[in-house]
Amino acid sequence: MTDHINIDNPVIAFTDNTSSSTEPTITSIKHLPTQGMSRATQLLPFLPFGSSTLWAWSRNGLFPAPVKLSPTMTAWRNSDVIDWLNNPASAISSEV
């Protein structure tokens, strides 16, 4: 017995994205809220570097300082991060 492949019935069914489609579009744009705080894992998708650079730059003043919320939880103010993203040179703090 041989297996036959039916090319008239594709494995992946493609749908057209016409206005009659009831499916939501997948092109949702994520953004960082202007208010509130975010943890490192929430910030990293918006930053041009990784987690070790985030922590190192936060320590030496090249990135906004985090806020210690509890002994095991640290977060950054979203407004500080947005300001840094708009002008990274202005974030070098004299508080270090």
C-alpha positions, -999 to +999 in steps of 0.1 A: +000+000+000+014+034-010+006+067+006-007+093-017-003+130-011-032+151-021-019+185-033-054+199-036-058+199+002-028+217+017-016+210+052-016+247+061-048+265+051-041+301+043-068+327+049-070+361+032-071+392+054-101+408+039-125+430+058-150+402+060-126+382+082-137+380+118-102+370+130-083+397+150-051+409+134-019+396+149-001+430+145-006+442+181+019+468+190+033+465+225+042+496+244+055+506+277+029+525+298+039+560+308+028+555+344+036+527+368+066+504+372+080+475+353+103+446+363+134+437+343+117+410+322+090+435+312+115+461+302+140+440+282+118+438+250+120+477+248+158+480+255+186+477+230+206+455+254+203+425+277+197+419+314+233+419+325+238+453+309+205+465+324+218+457+359+253+470+353+242+503+338+216+507+366+244+503+392+268+528+375+242+554+366+241+549+328+204+538+331+178+549+356+181+534+391+156+507+401+134+508+431+135+480+456+099+470+463+107+441+486+137+419+494+131+399+463+114+424+439+130+453+420+113+475+394+120+506+374+097+536+370+083+535+335+085+573+331+123+572+339+128+544+313+108+563+287+128+594+293+161+574+290+148+558+257+141+593+243+175+607+254+200+582+268+227+608+274+206+627+299+202+597+322+238+598+335+231+606+371+252+624+396+236+603+423+261+574+418 
